[in-house]
Amino acid sequence: MKQPQFAFTAIRVLAIYFLVAGIGRLMDVVAPIMLSGSDAHVSAWAYLSLVLPGLVYVAASVFLWSKAEGLVLRIMQGQVEDAAEALPATRFASGELYKLALSLTGVILIVLTLPTLASTIIQLLQVNETSYTVTQPFLYSNWAVIMECIVKLGLGLLLIIKTQVIFGWVGRTFQQVRTNNQ
């Protein structure tokens, strides 16, 4: 793999990671939504503070994915003379790296989620064992965190198990978008 192709693939892999990280951060909204059904008051600023980081990740992902070729040309400017000629072959030629990136992102998502799930379950069990008066907001909050962790684990497993399907769908989608834009 030539240097421009590697840089192009690395930028696209980073875009995939940012997309999954953004989706994970957007899942942080689950707890306040469940709490808002109880007596707790959750302000619009609280929602914004939870949604904004996820949106930034997703926006960075879209930017990196769509501007990967331009970024490589800018990065490689002066270093490699045939960078512009080497890039068209990278469109989806390095599919194995994308599949590996999807799988690794799923693994990272699972590994980062498991400690949160375990500590939340342990906290629930400990409070249940030591106290007879557990407040509704506490229960809602912990169940929301558990549900969020389950969704993240499901997303991670989906990325690992269905890598081929997701890669095929992304490839077809971007090919269709590129065809429509020409």
N, C-alpha and C positions, 0 to 999 in steps of 0.2 A: 504494500500500500504506500503510495506516495505521500509526501508531507501534506500537500493541500487536501488530499482525500482524508487523511487522518484528522486534520483540523476540522474539516467539515463534519465528519462523523462525531467527533468529540463535542462540537457545539450542539449537534442534534441530540446526542445522548444527554447533555446537560439540560436541554429543553424538555426532554421526557421526564427527567428527574424533577425539574421545577414544576411541571404540570401535576405530577403525582403528589409532590409536597404541597402544592396549592390546594389540591382537592382535600388532602389531609387536614390542612389548616382551616378550610371551609367547614369541615366537620365539627370544629370547635363551637359552632353556633348551635349545635344540638342541645347542649345543656341549658343555655339561657332560654331557648324556646320551650323546653319542658318546664323550666322554672317559672316562666311567665304564666303558665297555666295554674300555678299555685298562688300563694299569697305574695310572693316576691315580685318586686317591681324592677323590670329591666328596661333601662333607658335606650333610646336610639343610639346614643353615643357608645354604650356598651356593645351593642350589636355591630356598630361600625368598627370599633376597635378589634372585634373578633373577625369580621369579614375582610377588612382591608388587607391584612397580611396575606391572606389566601388569594385575593384578587391580584395583589402585586406579583406573587409567584406565577399565577396563571398568565398575567400580562407579559412577564419576563419570558415565560415559556413560548408564548405565541410569537413574541418579537424574535427570540433566538431561532426558532424553527423557520420563520419566514425570511429572516435576514441572514441565514447561515452562509450562503454563498457570498454575499457582499462583505460579511465580516471576515471570511477567509481571505478574500482578495485584498482587503484592507490590512489584515494581519501579515499576510505573505508578501505584501508589496515590497519589491526590491530584493527579496530573499530568493524567490523562485520565479523565473521568467515565464514558465509555462503553467502558472497557477490557474489562469483562466481556461486553458485548454484541458487541464487535468480535472477540473470540477464537474463538467457535464456527466462524466462517467460515474460520479458519486451519488447520483439521484437516489437510487435504491440499490446500488450495487453492493453496498456493505450491509446487507440485511441481517447477516448473522450478528453483527455488532449491535444493531438495534434490538434484536431479539434478546441478546444477552443483557442489554441495558434495561429492557422491560422486566426481565426476570430478576435482575439484581435490585431494581427499584422495588419490586414486590417483596423481596427478602428484607431489604432495609426497612420497608414499611412495617412488616411483621415484627422484626426485631425491635424496632422503636416503640411498637404498640404493646407488646407483651408485658413489659414491666408496669406500665400504667394500668393495664387490666388486672394484673396480679395484685398490685398495691390497693386498687379500689375494692376488689373483692375482699381482701384481707381487712381493710378498714371497715367495710360493711359488717363482716363477721365479728370483728372485735367490738364494734359499737353495739351490735345486736346482743352479744354475750354479756357485756358489762352494764348496759343501760336498759331500763324498761321504758324510758321515754325518748323515743327517737322522733325528731321533728320531721314534718312532711318535706320542707325544703331540702333537708339533708338527704332524705331518701330519693327525692326527685333528682337531685344533683348527682348522686352516685349512680343511680340507674341510667341517667343520661350519659355519664362517662362510660359506663359499661356498654351501652348501646353504640356509642361512638367508636369504642374500641372494636366491637364486633364488626361494624361496618368497615373500619380500616383493615381488620384482619381479612375480611371477605374480599376487599379490593386487592390486598396483597396476594392472597391465594389466586384470585382471578388473573392477576398479572403473571403469576408463575405458571399456572396450569394452562391458561388460554393464550400464551404468548404468540403462537402462530396465528391464531384467529385475529387477535388485536392488531398484529403487524400487518396482516393481509388487509384488514379493514382500513387501517391508517394509510397504507399504500394506495389502495383503490380510491380513497377519499381525496388524497392529495393529487393523484393523477387526474381525477375528474375536475378538481378545482383548477389545476394547471391548464387542462384542456379548455375549460370554460373561459378562462382569463385570456386565452390566446386569440 
